[in-house]
Amino acid sequence: MNALEVNGVSAGYGLTQVLWDISFSVRKGQLVALIGANGAGKTTALKTICGLVRPTAGSIRYQGAVVSGKRVHQVVGLGITLVPEGRQLFPKMTVEENLRAGAYLARAKPRKARNLERVYQLSSCSTSRAWGSRRSSSRRSSASSGCCTSRASPSSSSSRTCGRR
């Protein structure tokens, strides 16, 4: 079974149709890139999958459950959300504070510490101080530690290129 199935989905904004009969599937563990020119419908497709835009036709299933037509909070409850890139929605928050904000669902809270540690390991930052943790007595900058800046959002380039420069 596919983790995500989008079948014959059409969607748009008001009288402007943006998506026409798109279909694709994603297997569990598979990495997929949605590529296209500006205005091609990439963001509309993602917004439709997470319930921000209602499809006018077709169906969306996540782990076998019908997602199309559900309210956004119901889709988030299933584990699907959209994180806009490059908007710096919370620019004054540290990277760690942004990550913690994303773990607000009841089912995510028991795994919060383990997931944060996994992110630290993946980014090759050896301590939470480098991520601007409030528990830290010192703040390191990217220049002194070669790690993430202490005041960066997850969408900023400094946090995406965490590690030695």
C-alpha positions in Angstrom: 0.0 0.0 0.0 1.2 3.5 -0.8 1.6 6.0 2.0 0.0 8.8 -0.1 -2.2 8.5 -3.1 -3.4 11.4 -5.1 -5.9 10.3 -7.8 -7.4 12.6 -10.5 -7.3 15.7 -8.3 -8.4 19.1 -9.7 -8.3 22.3 -7.6 -8.0 26.0 -7.7 -9.0 29.3 -6.2 -12.4 30.6 -7.0 -13.0 30.5 -10.8 -9.3 29.9 -11.5 -8.5 26.3 -11.9 -4.8 25.5 -11.1 -4.7 21.7 -11.0 -6.2 19.5 -13.7 -6.6 15.8 -12.9 -3.2 15.2 -11.2 -2.3 11.7 -10.0 0.7 10.4 -8.2 1.6 8.1 -5.3 4.3 7.9 -2.7 5.5 4.7 -1.0 6.4 4.7 2.6 10.1 5.8 3.0 10.2 7.2 -0.6 11.6 10.7 -1.2 9.7 12.7 -3.8 10.4 16.1 -5.3 7.6 18.1 -6.8 9.3 20.2 -9.6 7.8 22.8 -11.9 8.0 26.3 -13.1 6.6 29.2 -11.1 2.8 29.1 -11.2 2.7 25.5 -12.3 0.7 24.4 -9.2 3.2 22.9 -6.9 2.1 24.9 -3.8 -1.6 24.4 -4.7 -1.0 20.6 -4.9 0.6 20.6 -1.5 -2.1 22.9 0.0 -4.8 20.6 -1.5 -3.1 17.5 0.1 -3.1 19.2 3.6 -6.6 20.5 3.3 -5.9 24.2 2.8 -7.5 24.1 -0.7 -10.5 21.9 -1.3 -10.3 19.7 -4.4 -13.0 20.1 -7.0 -12.5 16.5 -8.2 -10.5 13.4 -7.4 -9.4 11.8 -4.1 -6.5 12.0 -1.7 -5.7 9.1 0.6 -3.0 8.9 3.3 -2.2 5.5 4.7 -5.5 4.2 3.3 -7.7 6.9 4.9 -9.5 9.4 2.7 -8.0 12.9 3.3 -9.7 14.9 0.6 -12.5 17.0 2.0 -11.3 16.8 5.6 -10.7 20.0 7.7 -7.1 21.1 8.1 -7.0 20.2 11.8 -8.2 16.6 10.9 -5.4 16.3 8.3 -2.8 17.6 10.7 -4.0 15.0 13.2 -3.2 12.3 10.7 0.3 13.6 10.4 0.2 15.8 7.3 1.2 19.4 7.4 2.8 22.1 5.2 5.8 24.1 6.3 6.3 27.1 4.0 9.9 27.5 2.9 11.8 30.8 3.1 9.0 32.8 4.8 10.8 33.1 8.2 7.4 32.9 10.0 9.1 33.0 13.4 12.4 34.7 12.7 13.1 35.7 16.3 12.8 32.1 17.6 15.8 29.8 17.8 16.0 26.7 15.6 15.2 24.6 18.7 12.2 26.8 19.5 10.9 26.4 16.0 11.3 22.6 16.2 9.5 22.5 19.6 6.6 24.5 18.2 6.1 21.8 15.6 5.7 19.1 18.3 2.4 20.4 19.7 0.2 17.4 18.9 -0.5 15.2 21.8 1.0 12.1 20.1 4.2 14.0 19.3 4.9 15.1 22.9 6.1 11.8 24.3 8.7 11.5 21.5 9.8 15.2 21.5 13.1 14.8 23.3 14.1 11.7 21.2 13.1 13.5 17.9 15.1 16.6 18.9 18.1 14.5 19.6 17.8 12.8 16.2 17.7 16.2 14.5 20.8 17.3 16.4 22.5 14.1 15.2 21.4 14.5 11.6 22.6 18.1 11.5 26.0 17.2 13.0 25.5 19.8 15.7 27.0 18.2 18.8 25.2 20.2 21.5 21.9 22.0 21.9 23.8 25.2 22.8 24.7 25.5 19.1 21.0 25.5 18.3 20.3 28.4 20.7 18.7 26.5 23.5 17.4 28.7 26.3 18.9 26.1 28.7 22.3 27.0 27.5 24.4 29.4 29.4 26.4 30.5 26.4 25.4 31.2 22.8 27.6 30.2 20.0 27.6 31.8 16.6 28.3 30.0 13.3 31.7 31.7 13.2 32.9 30.4 16.5 31.4 26.9 16.5 31.0 26.1 12.8 27.4 25.1 13.6 24.0 26.7 13.4 23.5 30.3 14.3 21.8 30.9 17.6 19.0 33.0 16.1 17.8 31.3 12.9 14.6 29.8 11.7 14.5 26.3 10.3 13.8 27.8 6.9 16.9 30.0 6.9 19.9 29.0 4.9 22.2 28.9 7.9 20.1 26.2 9.6 19.8 24.1 6.4 23.5 24.1 6.0 24.2 23.2 9.7 27.7 21.9 10.3 31.2 22.9 9.4 31.4 25.5 6.6 
